[in-house]
Amino acid sequence: MRAKVHALLASAAVLVSAAPVPDALAPLPVAVQVDADRVVAPLPPIWRFFGADEPNYATQPDGAKLLLELGQLRPDAVYFRAHNLLTSGDGTADFKWGSTNVYTERDGKPVYDWHVVDGILDAYRARGLHPYLEIGFMPRALSSAPAGVPYRRPWSADGPKGNGTGGWNYPPRDYTKWAELVYQWTRHNVERYGRAEVERWYFEVWNEPNLDFYWSGDPQEFYRMHDVAIDAVRRALPSARVGGPDVAGAGDAFMDGFLNHVTGGTNYATGKTGTPTDFVSFHAKGQPSVVDGHVRMGIANQLQTADAGFAKIAAVPALAHTPIVIGENDPEGCAACPGPANAYRNGTLYASYTAASYARLWALARRRDVRLEGALSWSFTFVGQPWFAGYRQLASNGVDLAVLNVLRLFARLGETQVAASSDGEIALDRIVRDGVRGSPDVGVLATRTAGGKLAVLLWNYHDDDVPGPAAAVHLTLAGKHGAVARLWRVDARHANAFGAWQAMGSPARPTADQVARLQMASRLVAEPLAVGADGIDVTIPRQGVALIELER
């Protein structure tokens, strides 16, 4: 399987991002206006959620380093979700795989072993993160898979339908034992981490149960498994925050059925009407492709899915104002799948896409009048893989990628949005319908921090990964904004380790000196910025992102 993956990487090499923009292209003039005194709405830090298929990477050095950096984005407020926390196996990480072996049986009686899963959750907590705890997948000893179905089939990015599935995605053969496993795990977590800490966690059952890859049962069997697990969590911790179902996309008829069940159906565990639901979760993904030899992103697909999910939840009166978490929120659907269409990942295209898409998620949630609490980036790191191998990740071999620096810019935003407009920004309805296929999206998001600073995020995004003009932004300021300004940049020449690696000749095995240079190139560096009598001028390259911070 590794050989196939490396072949896919080679086929993507001609489509790598971060190509320099020719100097001959004249900058595009853009006028941006910010009124620092006109409050628009609260701006919740939805970006502070992350996740990965491979839980065991969290306990390895590169994973631990990245967890620490994520925890520092917003101390004591970052969450991490992982698949395979209940999966049987020896704890070896692999693509779209992981295991903890928490449950086996001896003479038909349960045997619990928490040491591997404790190590994973300990790694989160030691670095300031909290679990968004996914209860799954099915331990081998509890799986109802028919005889002859292997517990795990080898997974390959380009394999046939059904590869990677197995007994782990079946309903429990014994719901009483399933309930007891979840109850004992929750009780153990309360004892280990304390009631106050575990009350902060999100508890949800399974992943994308509307897809055959993840769920071999029917919807009713999922509702039953969900109800039983949620009841077990609440028996161990009555104040636990519980929800779900983390469906793929907006969920279609499966999600409709689930929402009807948790609001008005008969609970399989208690016999009462409905199931406790403190948050509702679904997934939104984009759809990149290759057009005329270059990558074209599909931001419209992701935004349409998010909007459909918001609308579906808003239409259920009992849940209309329940917190929502987009439990996976990404440019496409498979972090472990490299290939030509996914060649956006290492460089600034991923970074600028992130800025443009998250800004629209805030806007869509506000328009639908729903309470968006999180938009989880399903990206972490793939330990032991080649440098800049083309997986969807935040760091490569311990070196941060440009997209992580955009998240650092998000972390500098305040939680109060103030009025801002750009004559180069694509209107919300148009970008949701069409994406960014003509003129670029030169957008703005302005906030006031609790300490009174004004933070202005700017981006120059296009779906097509081809050279384009920089944006010559003239920023006009109104209201109280301060006269001392700093600028942070993420673009081809700033905070972009991938561009530095390409400039080195893309070494397969960088020397210690080259690694040090890559680490230096990955860093965000603040620059002083002049504030003129008529505003601020700043140039943002195509696929670039910038943050201007002003204080008194």
C-alpha positions as CSV (number, residue, x, y, z in Angstrom):
1,M,0.0,0.0,0.0
2,R,2.9,2.4,0.8
3,A,4.2,1.9,-2.8
4,K,0.8,2.9,-4.2
5,V,0.7,6.0,-2.0
6,H,4.2,7.0,-3.1
7,A,3.2,6.6,-6.7
8,L,0.3,8.9,-6.1
9,L,2.6,11.4,-4.6
10,A,4.9,11.3,-7.7
11,S,1.9,11.9,-9.9
12,A,1.0,15.0,-7.9
13,A,4.5,16.5,-8.0
14,V,3.7,18.7,-11.1
15,L,0.7,20.3,-9.3
16,V,2.3,21.5,-6.1
17,S,1.2,24.8,-4.7
18,A,3.1,28.0,-3.8
19,A,4.4,28.8,-7.3
20,P,5.8,32.4,-7.3
21,V,3.6,35.0,-9.0
22,P,5.3,36.7,-11.9
23,D,6.3,40.3,-11.1
24,A,4.8,41.4,-14.5
25,L,1.2,41.0,-13.2
26,A,0.0,44.4,-12.2
27,P,-1.5,44.5,-8.6
28,L,-5.3,44.6,-8.3
29,P,-6.4,47.7,-6.4
30,V,-8.9,46.9,-3.6
31,A,-10.6,49.3,-1.2
32,V,-11.3,48.0,2.3
33,Q,-13.2,49.9,5.0
34,V,-13.4,49.1,8.7
35,D,-15.5,50.8,11.3
36,A,-14.0,49.8,14.6
37,D,-16.9,51.2,16.7
38,R,-19.7,49.4,14.9
39,V,-20.3,46.0,16.4
40,V,-21.8,43.4,14.0
41,A,-22.0,40.3,16.3
42,P,-20.1,37.9,18.5
43,L,-17.5,35.9,16.7
44,P,-17.1,32.5,18.5
45,P,-13.7,30.8,18.0
46,I,-15.0,28.0,15.9
47,W,-11.5,27.1,14.5
48,R,-10.3,25.6,17.8
49,F,-11.3,22.0,17.0
50,F,-9.1,19.4,15.4
51,G,-9.1,15.7,14.7
52,A,-7.5,12.6,13.0
53,D,-8.3,9.0,12.1
54,E,-5.0,7.9,13.7
55,P,-5.2,8.4,17.5
56,N,-1.9,6.7,18.3
57,Y,0.1,9.5,16.6
58,A,-0.7,11.7,19.5
59,T,1.8,9.8,21.8
60,Q,4.7,10.0,19.3
61,P,7.2,12.9,19.4
62,D,5.9,14.7,16.2
63,G,2.3,14.3,17.3
64,A,3.1,15.5,20.9
65,K,4.9,18.6,19.5
66,L,1.9,19.5,17.3
67,L,-0.6,18.9,20.1
68,L,1.4,21.4,22.2
69,E,1.2,24.0,19.4
70,L,-2.5,23.4,19.0
71,G,-3.1,23.8,22.7
72,Q,-1.2,27.1,22.6
73,L,-3.6,28.6,20.0
74,R,-6.2,29.3,22.7
75,P,-5.1,28.0,26.1
76,D,-7.5,25.6,27.8
77,A,-10.1,26.0,25.0
78,V,-8.9,23.6,22.2
79,Y,-10.6,20.3,21.4
80,F,-9.4,17.1,19.6
81,R,-11.5,14.3,18.1
82,A,-10.1,11.0,17.0
83,H,-11.5,7.8,15.5
84,N,-10.6,4.3,16.7
85,L,-10.4,5.0,20.5
86,L,-12.3,1.7,21.1
87,T,-10.8,-0.3,18.2
88,S,-9.1,-3.6,19.0
89,G,-5.4,-3.9,18.1
90,D,-1.9,-3.4,19.4
91,G,-1.8,0.4,19.2
92,T,0.2,0.7,16.0
93,A,-0.8,3.7,13.9
94,D,-1.4,3.3,10.2
95,F,-3.4,5.2,7.5
96,K,-7.0,5.6,8.6
97,W,-6.3,3.3,11.5
98,G,-5.5,3.1,15.2
99,S,-6.3,1.0,18.2
100,T,-6.3,0.8,22.0
101,N,-7.6,-2.7,22.8
102,V,-9.7,-1.4,25.7
103,Y,-12.1,-4.4,25.5
104,T,-11.6,-8.1,25.3
105,E,-13.3,-11.1,26.9
106,R,-12.2,-14.0,29.0
107,D,-14.6,-16.9,29.4
108,G,-17.3,-14.6,28.1
109,K,-16.7,-11.9,30.7
110,P,-15.5,-8.3,29.9
111,V,-11.8,-7.4,30.4
112,Y,-11.1,-3.7,30.3
113,D,-7.6,-2.3,29.7
114,W,-7.4,1.5,29.7
115,H,-3.6,2.0,29.5
116,V,-3.3,2.8,25.7
117,V,-6.4,5.1,25.6
118,D,-5.3,6.8,28.8
119,G,-2.0,7.5,27.1
120,I,-3.8,9.2,24.2
121,L,-6.1,11.3,26.4
122,D,-3.2,12.1,28.8
123,A,-1.3,13.5,25.7
124,Y,-4.2,15.8,25.0
125,R,-4.5,17.0,28.6
126,A,-0.8,17.4,29.2
127,R,-0.8,20.0,26.3
128,G,-3.9,21.8,27.3
129,L,-6.4,20.2,24.9
130,H,-9.8,18.6,25.8
131,P,-11.3,15.5,24.2
132,Y,-14.1,15.7,21.7
133,L,-14.7,12.1,22.6
134,E,-15.8,9.8,19.8
135,I,-17.2,6.6,21.2
136,G,-16.1,4.0,18.6
137,F,-15.3,1.8,16.8
138,M,-16.6,-1.7,17.8
139,P,-14.2,-3.9,19.7
140,R,-13.5,-7.2,18.1
141,A,-15.1,-9.2,21.0
142,L,-18.3,-7.2,20.7
143,S,-18.7,-7.0,16.9
144,S,-21.7,-8.6,15.3
145,A,-19.9,-9.2,12.1
146,P,-20.7,-12.5,10.4
147,A,-18.2,-15.3,10.5
148,G,-15.6,-14.9,7.9
149,V,-15.6,-11.1,7.9
150,P,-12.1,-9.9,8.8
151,Y,-11.9,-7.4,11.7
152,R,-9.8,-5.2,9.5
153,R,-9.2,-5.1,5.8
154,P,-6.0,-3.3,4.6
155,W,-6.7,0.2,3.4
156,S,-5.5,1.7,0.2
157,A,-6.1,5.2,-1.1
158,D,-6.9,3.9,-4.5
159,G,-8.3,0.5,-3.5
160,P,-11.7,-1.0,-4.4
161,K,-14.9,-0.2,-2.7
162,G,-15.0,-1.8,0.7
163,N,-11.3,-1.8,1.3
164,G,-10.4,-0.7,4.9
165,T,-13.8,-1.9,6.3
166,G,-14.3,-4.9,8.5
167,G,-15.8,-6.1,11.7
168,W,-14.9,-2.8,13.4
169,N,-17.9,-1.1,11.7
170,Y,-20.7,-3.4,12.8
171,P,-23.3,-3.0,15.6
172,P,-22.6,-4.6,18.9
173,R,-23.6,-8.2,19.2
174,D,-24.6,-7.5,22.9
175,Y,-26.0,-4.1,23.7
176,T,-25.8,-4.7,27.4
177,K,-22.1,-5.3,27.2
178,W,-21.8,-2.3,24.9
179,A,-23.5,-0.1,27.4
180,E,-21.4,-1.4,30.2
181,L,-18.2,-0.7,28.3
182,V,-19.2,3.0,27.7
183,Y,-20.3,3.3,31.3
184,Q,-17.1,1.9,32.7
185,W,-15.0,4.1,30.3
186,T,-16.8,7.2,31.3
187,R,-16.6,6.4,35.0
188,H,-12.9,5.7,34.6
189,N,-12.4,9.1,32.9
190,V,-14.1,10.9,35.7
191,E,-11.9,9.2,38.2
192,R,-8.8,9.9,36.2
193,Y,-9.4,13.4,35.0
194,G,-11.9,14.8,37.5
195,R,-15.6,15.6,37.1
196,A,-15.1,19.2,36.3
197,E,-12.7,18.4,33.4
198,V,-14.9,15.6,31.9
199,E,-17.9,17.9,32.0
200,R,-16.1,20.1,29.5
201,W,-15.8,17.2,27.0
202,Y,-18.1,16.6,24.0
203,F,-19.4,13.0,23.9
204,E,-20.6,11.6,20.5
205,V,-21.1,8.1,19.2
206,W,-19.3,6.8,16.0
207,N,-18.5,8.5,12.8
208,E,-20.4,9.1,9.6
209,P,-23.0,6.3,10.2
210,N,-24.8,7.3,7.0
211,L,-21.8,5.8,5.0
212,D,-21.4,2.1,4.4
213,F,-17.6,2.5,5.0
214,Y,-18.2,3.3,8.6
215,W,-21.5,1.6,9.5
216,S,-22.7,-1.8,8.5
217,G,-26.0,-1.6,10.3
218,D,-29.3,0.2,9.4
219,P,-30.4,3.5,10.8
220,Q,-32.5,2.0,13.5
221,E,-29.6,0.0,14.8
222,F,-27.5,3.1,14.9
223,Y,-30.2,5.0,16.9
224,R,-30.2,2.1,19.3
225,M,-26.4,2.0,19.7
226,H,-26.4,5.8,20.1
227,D,-29.2,5.8,22.7
228,V,-27.6,3.1,24.7
229,A,-24.2,4.8,24.7
230,I,-25.5,8.2,25.6
231,D,-27.5,6.7,28.4
232,A,-24.4,5.0,29.7
233,V,-22.4,8.2,29.6
234,R,-25.1,10.1,31.5
235,R,-25.4,7.3,34.1
236,A,-21.7,7.7,34.8
237,L,-21.8,11.5,34.6
238,P,-25.3,13.0,34.5
239,S,-23.9,16.4,33.5
240,A,-22.0,15.2,30.5
241,R,-22.3,17.1,27.3
242,V,-23.7,14.6,24.7
243,G,-24.7,14.9,21.1
244,G,-24.1,13.7,17.5
245,P,-24.4,12.1,15.1
246,D,-21.3,13.4,13.0
247,V,-22.9,12.3,9.7
248,A,-21.1,12.8,6.4
249,G,-22.4,15.9,4.7
250,A,-25.7,17.3,5.9
251,G,-26.9,13.7,6.3
252,D,-29.9,13.7,3.9
253,A,-32.6,11.2,5.0
254,F,-30.4,9.6,7.6
255,M,-30.0,12.9,9.4
256,D,-33.7,13.6,9.2
257,G,-34.5,10.3,10.8
258,F,-31.9,10.9,13.5
259,L,-33.2,14.4,14.4
260,N,-36.8,13.0,14.5
261,H,-35.6,10.2,16.7
262,V,-33.8,12.3,19.3
263,T,-36.6,14.8,19.5
264,G,-39.7,12.6,19.4
265,G,-38.8,8.9,19.1
266,T,-38.8,6.3,21.8
267,N,-35.4,6.0,23.4
268,Y,-34.0,2.5,23.1
269,A,-32.3,2.7,26.5
270,T,-34.8,4.4,28.7
271,G,-38.2,4.0,26.9
272,K,-38.8,7.7,27.3
273,T,-39.4,10.1,24.4
274,G,-36.2,11.5,22.8
275,T,-32.5,11.4,23.5
276,P,-30.5,14.0,25.4
277,T,-28.8,16.2,22.7
278,D,-26.6,19.1,23.9
279,F,-25.0,19.6,20.5
280,V,-25.7,18.5,16.9
281,S,-22.8,17.6,14.5
282,F,-22.4,17.0,10.8
283,H,-19.5,17.2,8.3
284,A,-18.8,19.6,5.5
285,K,-16.2,19.0,2.8
286,G,-15.1,20.7,-0.4
287,Q,-14.3,19.0,-3.7
288,P,-11.0,19.8,-5.4
289,S,-10.3,18.6,-8.9
290,V,-7.7,19.0,-11.6
291,V,-8.6,21.3,-14.5
292,D,-6.2,22.1,-17.4
293,G,-3.3,20.7,-15.4
294,H,-3.8,22.6,-12.2
295,V,-5.7,22.2,-8.9
296,R,-9.1,23.8,-8.7
297,M,-10.7,23.9,-5.3
298,G,-14.3,23.3,-4.5
299,I,-15.1,25.8,-1.8
300,A,-18.7,26.1,-3.0
301,N,-19.3,22.4,-2.3
302,Q,-18.2,22.8,1.3
303,L,-20.2,26.0,1.9
304,Q,-23.3,24.5,0.3
305,T,-23.1,21.5,2.6
306,A,-22.6,23.6,5.7
307,D,-25.6,25.8,4.8
308,A,-27.7,22.8,4.2
309,G,-26.8,21.3,7.6
310,F,-27.6,24.6,9.3
311,A,-30.9,24.8,7.6
312,K,-31.8,21.2,8.5
313,I,-31.1,21.7,12.2
314,A,-32.8,25.2,12.2
315,A,-36.0,23.5,10.9
316,V,-36.4,21.3,14.0
317,P,-37.9,23.6,16.7
318,A,-36.5,21.6,19.6
319,L,-32.9,21.9,18.2
320,A,-33.0,25.2,16.4
321,H,-30.8,26.9,18.9
322,T,-28.8,23.9,20.0
323,P,-25.0,24.3,19.6
324,I,-23.7,23.0,16.3
325,V,-20.2,21.5,15.7
326,I,-19.1,20.8,12.1
327,G,-17.3,17.7,13.3
328,E,-15.1,17.6,10.1
329,N,-14.7,20.7,8.1
330,D,-12.2,20.4,5.2
331,P,-11.4,21.1,1.6
332,E,-12.1,17.4,0.7
333,G,-12.9,14.1,2.3
334,C,-9.8,12.0,2.9
335,A,-6.8,13.3,4.8
336,A,-4.9,10.0,4.1
337,C,-5.4,10.2,0.3
338,P,-2.7,11.9,-1.7
339,G,-3.0,12.5,-5.4
340,P,-3.1,15.3,-8.0
341,A,-6.4,16.9,-6.9
342,N,-5.1,17.1,-3.3
343,A,-1.8,18.8,-4.2
344,Y,-3.1,22.0,-2.6
345,R,-2.2,20.8,0.9
346,N,1.4,21.8,1.6
347,G,1.4,25.4,0.6
348,T,-0.6,28.6,0.6
349,L,-3.6,27.5,-1.3
350,Y,-4.8,25.5,1.7
351,A,-4.0,28.5,3.9
352,S,-6.0,31.0,1.9
353,Y,-8.9,28.6,1.4
354,T,-9.1,28.2,5.2
355,A,-9.3,32.0,5.7
356,A,-12.0,32.4,3.0
357,S,-14.1,29.4,4.0
358,Y,-14.2,30.0,7.8
359,A,-15.2,33.7,7.2
360,R,-18.2,32.4,5.2
361,L,-19.1,29.8,7.9
362,W,-19.5,32.6,10.4
363,A,-21.7,34.5,7.9
364,L,-23.9,31.5,7.0
365,A,-24.5,30.6,10.6
366,R,-25.5,34.1,11.4
367,R,-27.9,34.3,8.5
368,R,-29.5,31.0,9.5
369,D,-29.7,32.2,13.1
370,V,-28.0,29.0,14.3
371,R,-25.4,28.6,17.1
372,L,-22.2,27.4,15.4
373,E,-19.8,26.5,18.2
374,G,-17.1,24.6,16.3
375,A,-15.8,23.8,12.8
376,L,-13.3,21.0,13.3
377,S,-10.3,20.7,10.9
378,W,-9.7,17.0,10.3
379,S,-6.0,17.5,9.9
380,F,-3.1,16.6,12.2
381,T,0.2,14.9,11.1
382,F,1.3,11.7,9.6
383,V,4.3,10.3,11.5
384,G,7.1,8.7,9.6
385,Q,6.1,9.8,6.1
386,P,8.2,11.7,3.5
387,W,8.6,15.4,3.8
388,F,5.6,17.3,2.5
389,A,4.1,14.0,1.4
390,G,0.8,15.5,0.3
391,Y,-1.5,14.3,3.1
392,R,-3.9,16.8,4.7
393,Q,-1.9,17.8,7.8
394,L,-0.8,20.8,9.8
395,A,2.9,19.8,10.0
396,S,5.3,17.6,8.2
397,N,8.0,15.9,10.2
398,G,7.7,18.4,12.9
399,V,7.7,21.5,10.6
400,D,4.6,23.6,10.6
401,L,2.7,24.2,7.3
402,A,1.2,27.5,6.1
403,V,-2.3,26.5,7.1
404,L,-1.3,26.2,10.7
405,N,-0.1,29.8,10.6
406,V,-3.5,30.9,9.4
407,L,-5.0,29.2,12.4
408,R,-2.5,31.2,14.5
409,L,-3.9,34.3,12.8
410,F,-7.4,33.2,13.7
411,A,-6.2,32.9,17.3
412,R,-5.3,36.6,17.3
413,L,-8.8,37.6,16.3
414,G,-11.2,39.0,19.0
415,E,-14.6,37.5,19.7
416,T,-16.5,40.6,18.7
417,Q,-16.9,41.2,15.0
418,V,-17.0,44.8,13.8
419,A,-18.1,46.3,10.5
420,A,-15.8,45.8,7.5
421,S,-16.3,45.7,3.8
422,S,-14.1,45.1,0.7
423,D,-14.9,46.0,-2.9
424,G,-12.8,42.9,-3.9
425,E,-14.8,40.4,-1.9
426,I,-17.1,37.8,-3.5
427,A,-20.7,38.2,-2.2
428,L,-21.9,35.4,0.1
429,D,-24.6,34.0,-2.2
430,R,-22.2,34.0,-5.1
431,I,-19.4,32.2,-3.5
432,V,-21.8,29.6,-2.0
433,R,-23.3,29.1,-5.5
434,D,-20.2,29.3,-7.7
435,G,-17.1,29.4,-5.7
436,V,-14.3,31.7,-6.8
437,R,-13.8,31.1,-10.5
438,G,-13.6,34.6,-12.1
439,S,-12.2,37.5,-10.1
440,P,-10.4,36.6,-6.9
441,D,-11.9,36.8,-3.5
442,V,-10.1,39.7,-1.6
443,G,-12.0,39.6,1.7
444,V,-11.9,41.1,5.1
445,L,-12.9,40.1,8.6
446,A,-12.4,42.7,11.4
447,T,-12.7,42.1,15.2
448,R,-12.2,43.8,18.5
449,T,-10.3,41.9,21.2
450,A,-11.2,41.9,24.8
451,G,-8.1,44.1,25.4
452,G,-9.3,46.7,22.9
453,K,-7.1,45.8,20.0
454,L,-8.4,45.9,16.5
455,A,-7.5,42.8,14.4
456,V,-8.2,42.9,10.6
457,L,-7.9,39.7,8.7
458,L,-7.4,40.0,4.9
459,W,-7.0,37.3,2.2
460,N,-6.5,37.0,-1.6
461,Y,-8.1,33.7,-2.5
462,H,-8.9,31.9,-5.8
463,D,-10.2,28.4,-6.4
464,D,-7.7,28.0,-9.3
465,D,-4.1,27.4,-8.3
466,V,-2.6,29.5,-11.1
467,P,-0.6,32.7,-10.9
468,G,-2.6,35.8,-10.4
469,P,-2.2,39.4,-9.4
470,A,-1.5,40.5,-5.9
471,A,-4.1,42.7,-4.2
472,A,-3.0,46.2,-3.5
473,V,-5.3,46.9,-0.5
474,H,-6.0,50.3,0.8
475,L,-7.5,50.1,4.3
476,T,-9.6,53.0,5.5
477,L,-10.3,53.1,9.3
478,A,-13.1,54.7,11.2
479,G,-13.7,54.7,14.9
480,K,-11.3,54.1,17.7
481,H,-8.5,52.0,16.3
482,G,-5.1,53.1,17.6
483,A,-2.1,54.3,15.7
484,V,0.4,51.4,16.3
485,A,0.1,48.7,13.7
486,R,1.7,45.3,13.2
487,L,1.4,43.0,10.2
488,W,1.6,39.2,9.9
489,R,1.8,37.5,6.5
490,V,1.2,34.0,5.3
491,D,2.1,33.7,1.6
492,A,4.6,32.3,-0.8
493,R,7.5,34.1,0.9
494,H,6.2,34.4,4.5
495,A,5.5,31.7,7.1
496,N,5.6,29.0,4.4
497,A,8.0,26.1,5.0
498,F,6.9,24.4,1.8
499,G,8.1,27.2,-0.4
500,A,11.4,27.2,1.4
501,W,11.7,23.4,0.9
502,Q,11.0,23.9,-2.8
503,A,13.7,26.6,-3.0
504,M,16.2,24.1,-1.5
505,G,15.5,21.7,-4.4
506,S,12.9,19.6,-2.5
507,P,15.4,17.4,-0.6
508,A,14.0,14.0,0.3
509,R,16.3,13.9,3.4
510,P,17.0,17.4,4.6
511,T,20.2,18.0,6.5
512,A,20.1,19.3,10.1
513,D,20.9,22.7,8.8
514,Q,18.2,22.5,6.2
515,V,15.6,21.4,8.8
516,A,16.6,24.4,11.0
517,R,16.1,26.7,8.0
518,L,12.7,25.1,7.3
519,Q,11.7,25.7,11.0
520,M,12.7,29.3,10.6
521,A,10.8,29.7,7.3
522,S,7.7,28.3,9.0
523,R,7.4,31.0,11.6
524,L,5.1,33.9,11.7
525,V,7.0,37.2,12.1
526,A,5.4,40.5,13.0
527,E,6.3,43.5,10.9
528,P,5.8,47.1,11.8
529,L,3.2,48.8,9.6
530,A,2.8,52.5,8.9
531,V,-0.6,54.1,9.6
532,G,-1.1,57.1,7.3
533,A,-3.5,59.9,7.6
534,D,-5.8,58.3,5.1
535,G,-5.3,54.7,6.2
536,I,-3.0,51.7,5.6
537,D,-1.6,50.2,2.4
538,V,-0.7,46.6,2.2
539,T,-0.1,44.2,-0.7
540,I,-1.4,40.6,-0.5
541,P,-0.1,38.1,-3.0
542,R,-2.5,35.6,-4.7
543,Q,-3.3,32.9,-2.2
544,G,-1.9,35.1,0.6
545,V,-3.4,35.9,4.0
546,A,-2.5,38.9,6.3
547,L,-3.5,40.1,9.7
548,I,-3.2,43.7,10.7
549,E,-3.4,44.4,14.4
550,L,-3.8,48.0,15.8
551,E,-3.5,49.1,19.3
552,R,-3.2,52.4,21.2
